[in-house]
Amino acid sequence: MYVKQHQKYAVPDKSYASMAKRDISRMAEAQGFSASEVGKVNIVVSELTSNLMKHVPEGGELLVRPLGKDGLEIICLDNGEGMRDPSRMQEDGVSTYGSAGEGLGAIKRQSDEFDLFSQAGVGTIILSRIFKAGKYNARTAQDANHELGYVLVAKPHETLCGDNLAVIEKGPELYLLALDGLGHGENAYEAAQLAAKVFNTSPILPPDKSLRHIHEQIRRTRGAVGFVANISGATQSLSYCGIGNIAGKLYSADGVWTGSGYKNIISYNGILGHNIPNTTSNQQLEWGRQKLLILHSDGIKSRWELTKYPALVRHHAAVIAALLYKEYSRQTDDTMVVVCKGKF
């Protein structure tokens, strides 16, 4: 599966909100949404931006990307005070602003997938996914072996993101490649795009051999660092290999909230396309329910901790990725956060 980067829309005031709504409507039209489906997207964006204007003096931002050919993902992030009772605030008629209190309820009704995380002193993240009529199957989503979410955002003032991600799913098996093209801009983008194309179009290989194959195929590019994981729902195992500074952790929800439930992901030194170790091997870890794999590029600060957000593990993988982006992005480079969640 080829993934698409998020388009970032800062919404500090109403004028920017109008521009965001216009651009996101055009994105939905480009996806082939009908007029009524574009209307649903407009309702969601209008309610999200309205909430930002009402409740967050400094505004917030929207992250938007296509979901294949049939859907659109909209993530809203703010650094406001957070909600004391997020579940109650999703009920129609409940408002802290003196309005009709239909905003969150309207967003939820228009969304095929919806999630909301809010914490006092942290702010709020809202996930809305909207699909073309007949293209969303709730049962298929519920029965999937893995839940994957990510944030992929270009460096501020850049158009192209030099970080990238490729995913192949075959039944209970998931094969994942996370990449960071060296530097940023067009050359980094080209290196990461080519590496993802090689991964998607080649036979499935063990992680170390997959990285070695990518290394040979992208020699004429600027180069990249990368991480490949094979996650097996059948054998409940995770096999991985990394070259360069793609960082991450494997969490176990049974122990994470006591501060001891994770293993750091270790990679080899090197640069794909330039120089890699003569010998590499795969690392093996247990996988299954209650497991959470989090990977990120160096656009995210190296010191982050999930124990600060006790309820986060119960939320969608995309919301977890968005929280880490919101709280720990350096804003000086391309940013990638990938979360793969064993069903809880």
RAHU-V107277 format. One record per residue. N is the residue number from 1. RES is the residue in one small letter. PHI is phi as a letter, one per 20 degrees, with the letter a starting at -180 (999 if undefined). BURIAL is + if it has 24 or more other ideal C-beta (glycine too) atoms within 12 Angstrom, else -. D_FIRST is the distance of its C-alpha to the first C-alpha in Angstrom with 1 decimal. Layout:
((N & RES & PHI & BURIAL & D_FIRST) (N & RES & PHI & BURIAL & D_FIRST))
//
This chain:
((1 & m & 999 & + & 0.0) (2 & y & e & - & 3.8) (3 & v & d & + & 6.3) (4 & k & d & + & 9.8) (5 & q & f & + & 13.0) (6 & h & e & + & 15.7) (7 & q & e & + & 18.8) (8 & k & d & + & 21.9) (9 & y & c & + & 25.0) (10 & a & f & + & 28.2) (11 & v & c & + & 30.6) (12 & p & e & - & 34.0) (13 & d & b & - & 36.0) (14 & k & f & - & 36.2) (15 & s & f & - & 35.8) (16 & y & f & - & 32.4) (17 & a & f & + & 31.5) (18 & s & f & - & 32.3) (19 & m & f & - & 30.2) (20 & a & f & + & 27.2) (21 & k & f & + & 27.7) (22 & r & f & - & 28.1) (23 & d & f & + & 25.0) (24 & i & f & + & 22.8) (25 & s & f & + & 24.4) (26 & r & f & - & 23.5) (27 & m & f & + & 19.8) (28 & a & f & + & 20.0) (29 & e & f & - & 21.9) (30 & a & f & - & 19.4) (31 & q & f & + & 16.8) (32 & g & n & - & 19.5) (33 & f & f & + & 21.1) (34 & s & f & - & 24.6) (35 & a & g & - & 27.6) (36 & s & f & - & 28.0) (37 & e & f & + & 24.4) (38 & v & f & + & 24.8) (39 & g & f & - & 28.0) (40 & k & f & + & 26.3) (41 & v & f & + & 24.2) (42 & n & f & + & 27.5) (43 & i & f & + & 29.2) (44 & v & f & + & 26.7) (45 & v & f & + & 26.8) (46 & s & f & + & 30.6) (47 & e & f & + & 31.2) (48 & l & f & + & 29.1) (49 & t & f & + & 30.9) (50 & s & f & + & 34.2) (51 & n & f & + & 33.9) (52 & l & f & + & 33.2) (53 & m & f & + & 36.3) (54 & k & f & + & 38.4) (55 & h & d & + & 37.6) (56 & v & c & + & 36.4) (57 & p & g & - & 38.9) (58 & e & e & - & 36.5) (59 & g & m & + & 33.7) (60 & g & a & + & 30.1) (61 & e & b & + & 26.6) (62 & l & d & + & 23.7) (63 & l & d & + & 20.0) (64 & v & c & + & 18.0) (65 & r & b & + & 14.4) (66 & p & f & + & 12.7) (67 & l & d & + & 10.7) (68 & g & l & - & 8.5) (69 & k & d & - & 11.5) (70 & d & c & - & 13.8) (71 & g & b & + & 14.5) (72 & l & b & + & 15.7) (73 & e & d & + & 16.1) (74 & i & c & + & 19.5) (75 & i & d & + & 20.8) (76 & c & d & + & 24.5) (77 & l & c & + & 26.2) (78 & d & b & + & 29.9) (79 & n & d & + & 32.5) (80 & g & f & + & 35.1) (81 & e & f & - & 37.4) (82 & g & n & + & 35.0) (83 & m & d & + & 36.0) (84 & r & f & - & 38.5) (85 & d & c & - & 37.4) (86 & p & g & + & 33.8) (87 & s & f & - & 33.9) (88 & r & f & - & 37.2) (89 & m & f & + & 36.0) (90 & q & e & + & 33.5) (91 & e & e & - & 36.4) (92 & d & f & - & 37.8) (93 & g & n & - & 41.1) (94 & v & d & - & 40.5) (95 & s & b & - & 40.7) (96 & t & d & - & 42.0) (97 & y & d & - & 42.6) (98 & g & n & - & 45.0) (99 & s & e & - & 42.6) (100 & a & f & - & 41.9) (101 & g & m & - & 39.2) (102 & e & d & + & 36.6) (103 & g & g & + & 33.8) (104 & l & f & + & 31.6) (105 & g & f & + & 32.4) (106 & a & f & + & 31.4) (107 & i & f & + & 28.0) (108 & k & f & + & 27.4) (109 & r & f & - & 28.6) (110 & q & e & + & 26.3) (111 & s & e & + & 23.2) (112 & d & f & + & 21.1) (113 & e & c & + & 20.2) (114 & f & b & + & 22.7) (115 & d & b & + & 23.6) (116 & l & b & + & 26.4) (117 & f & c & + & 27.5) (118 & s & b & + & 30.9) (119 & q & b & + & 33.3) (120 & a & g & - & 36.8) (121 & g & n & - & 36.9) (122 & v & d & + & 33.1) (123 & g & o & + & 32.1) (124 & t & c & + & 29.6) (125 & i & c & + & 25.8) (126 & i & c & + & 24.7) (127 & l & d & + & 21.3) (128 & s & c & + & 21.0) (129 & r & c & + & 18.1) (130 & i & c & + & 19.1) (131 & f & d & + & 17.6) (132 & k & f & + & 19.1) (133 & a & g & - & 21.8) (134 & g & n & - & 20.8) (135 & k & d & - & 17.1) (136 & y & d & - & 17.4) (137 & n & d & - & 18.4) (138 & a & f & - & 20.0) (139 & r & f & - & 20.7) (140 & t & f & - & 17.2) (141 & a & f & - & 16.3) (142 & q & f & - & 19.5) (143 & d & e & - & 19.1) (144 & a & f & - & 15.7) (145 & n & f & + & 16.4) (146 & h & c & + & 14.7) (147 & e & d & + & 14.5) (148 & l & d & + & 12.2) (149 & g & b & + & 13.4) (150 & y & b & + & 13.6) (151 & v & c & + & 15.7) (152 & l & c & + & 14.9) (153 & v & c & + & 18.1) (154 & a & f & + & 19.9) (155 & k & g & + & 23.4) (156 & p & g & - & 26.1) (157 & h & m & - & 27.2) (158 & e & d & + & 24.2) (159 & t & e & - & 21.7) (160 & l & d & + & 18.8) (161 & c & e & + & 17.3) (162 & g & e & + & 17.5) (163 & d & e & + & 15.5) (164 & n & b & + & 11.8) (165 & l & b & + & 9.0) (166 & a & c & + & 5.9) (167 & v & c & + & 5.1) (168 & i & c & + & 5.6) (169 & e & d & + & 8.1) (170 & k & c & - & 11.0) (171 & g & m & - & 14.0) (172 & p & e & - & 15.5) (173 & e & d & + & 13.6) (174 & l & c & + & 10.9) (175 & y & c & + & 10.0) (176 & l & c & + & 9.6) (177 & l & c & + & 10.5) (178 & a & d & + & 12.6) (179 & l & c & + & 14.4) (180 & d & c & + & 17.5) (181 & g & f & + & 18.7) (182 & l & g & + & 22.5) (183 & g & m & + & 24.3) (184 & h & b & + & 22.8) (185 & g & n & - & 22.7) (186 & e & f & - & 21.6) (187 & n & f & - & 22.0) (188 & a & f & + & 20.0) (189 & y & f & + & 17.2) (190 & e & f & + & 17.4) (191 & a & f & + & 17.4) (192 & a & f & + & 14.4) (193 & q & f & + & 12.4) (194 & l & f & + & 13.7) (195 & a & f & + & 13.0) (196 & a & f & + & 9.3) (197 & k & f & - & 9.5) (198 & v & f & + & 11.8) (199 & f & f & + & 9.8) (200 & n & f & + & 6.9) (201 & t & d & - & 9.9) (202 & s & e & - & 12.4) (203 & p & g & - & 13.8) (204 & i & f & + & 13.2) (205 & l & c & - & 16.0) (206 & p & g & - & 17.9) (207 & p & g & + & 17.0) (208 & d & f & + & 20.1) (209 & k & f & + & 19.6) (210 & s & f & + & 16.0) (211 & l & f & + & 17.4) (212 & r & f & + & 20.3) (213 & h & f & + & 18.4) (214 & i & f & + & 16.5) (215 & h & g & + & 20.0) (216 & e & f & - & 21.5) (217 & q & e & + & 19.0) (218 & i & d & + & 19.3) (219 & r & f & - & 23.0) (220 & r & e & - & 23.9) (221 & t & e & + & 22.0) (222 & r & f & + & 23.4) (223 & g & o & + & 21.5) (224 & a & b & + & 19.4) (225 & v & d & + & 19.6) (226 & g & b & + & 16.8) (227 & f & b & + & 16.2) (228 & v & d & + & 14.3) (229 & a & c & + & 14.7) (230 & n & d & + & 14.7) (231 & i & d & + & 15.5) (232 & s & d & + & 17.3) (233 & g & f & + & 18.5) (234 & a & f & - & 20.7) (235 & t & d & - & 22.6) (236 & q & l & - & 22.3) (237 & s & c & + & 21.6) (238 & l & c & + & 19.6) (239 & s & d & + & 19.6) (240 & y & b & + & 18.8) (241 & c & b & + & 19.9) (242 & g & c & + & 20.0) (243 & i & c & + & 21.7) (244 & g & n & + & 23.0) (245 & n & e & + & 23.3) (246 & i & f & + & 20.1) (247 & a & d & + & 22.0) (248 & g & r & + & 21.8) (249 & k & b & + & 23.3) (250 & l & d & + & 22.9) (251 & y & d & + & 25.0) (252 & s & d & + & 26.8) (253 & a & f & + & 27.9) (254 & d & f & - & 31.2) (255 & g & c & - & 32.4) (256 & v & f & + & 30.5) (257 & w & e & - & 33.1) (258 & t & e & - & 35.9) (259 & g & n & - & 34.3) (260 & s & c & - & 33.8) (261 & g & d & - & 30.7) (262 & y & b & + & 28.2) (263 & k & c & + & 27.5) (264 & n & f & - & 26.5) (265 & i & e & + & 23.7) (266 & i & d & - & 25.3) (267 & s & c & + & 24.0) (268 & y & e & + & 25.8) (269 & n & f & - & 27.3) (270 & g & q & + & 26.0) (271 & i & c & + & 23.7) (272 & l & f & + & 21.0) (273 & g & n & + & 22.3) (274 & h & c & - & 25.8) (275 & n & b & - & 27.2) (276 & i & c & + & 26.0) (277 & p & f & - & 28.2) (278 & n & f & - & 29.6) (279 & t & c & - & 28.7) (280 & t & c & + & 26.0) (281 & s & b & - & 25.3) (282 & n & e & + & 23.0) (283 & q & e & + & 24.1) (284 & q & c & - & 24.1) (285 & l & c & + & 24.4) (286 & e & f & - & 24.7) (287 & w & c & + & 22.0) (288 & g & q & + & 22.4) (289 & r & f & - & 23.7) (290 & q & m & - & 24.9) (291 & k & d & + & 22.7) (292 & l & b & + & 20.8) (293 & l & e & + & 18.8) (294 & i & c & + & 19.0) (295 & l & c & + & 17.9) (296 & h & b & + & 18.8) (297 & s & e & + & 19.8) (298 & d & f & + & 23.4) (299 & g & f & + & 23.1) (300 & i & d & + & 24.0) (301 & k & g & - & 27.5) (302 & s & f & - & 27.9) (303 & r & d & - & 30.2) (304 & w & b & + & 28.8) (305 & e & b & - & 29.6) (306 & l & f & + & 28.4) (307 & t & f & - & 32.0) (308 & k & f & - & 32.9) (309 & y & c & + & 30.7) (310 & p & g & - & 31.9) (311 & a & e & + & 30.2) (312 & l & f & + & 26.8) (313 & v & f & + & 25.4) (314 & r & e & + & 25.8) (315 & h & e & + & 23.4) (316 & h & g & + & 19.7) (317 & a & g & + & 17.5) (318 & a & f & + & 16.7) (319 & v & f & + & 20.5) (320 & i & f & + & 21.1) (321 & a & f & + & 18.9) (322 & a & f & + & 20.7) (323 & l & f & + & 24.0) (324 & l & f & + & 23.5) (325 & y & f & + & 22.6) (326 & k & f & + & 25.6) (327 & e & e & + & 28.0) (328 & y & c & + & 27.1) (329 & s & f & + & 25.5) (330 & r & f & - & 27.7) (331 & q & m & - & 27.1) (332 & t & c & - & 27.9) (333 & d & b & + & 24.5) (334 & d & f & + & 20.8) (335 & t & c & + & 19.6) (336 & m & c & + & 16.7) (337 & v & c & + & 17.0) (338 & v & c & + & 14.5) (339 & v & c & + & 15.9) (340 & c & d & + & 15.0) (341 & k & c & + & 17.7) (342 & g & f & + & 19.2) (343 & k & g & + & 20.6) (344 & f & e & - & 24.1))
//
